[in-house]
Amino acid sequence: MEIATLVAIFKSDLLVSFTGYVLYIAFGQPSQQLRDPFEEHGD
């Protein structure tokens, strides 16, 4: 494979991995520990 192909695969894999990690943090098990500052201040 050419070096440009390997770099493109690496960058796309990095992007997909980061996106998956962010979605896991936002909606997965760790999201139960997050707090909502707007919900704490009621009207």
Stockholm file with secondary structure:
# STOCKHOLM 1.0

chainA/1-43         MEIATLVAIFKSDLLVSFTGYVLYIAFGQPSQQLRDPFEEHGD
#=GR chainA/1-43 SS CCHHHHHHHHHHHHHHHHHHHHHHHHHSGGGGGCCCHHHHSCC
#=GC SS_cons        CCHHHHHHHHHHHHHHHHHHHHHHHHHSGGGGGCCCHHHHSCC
//
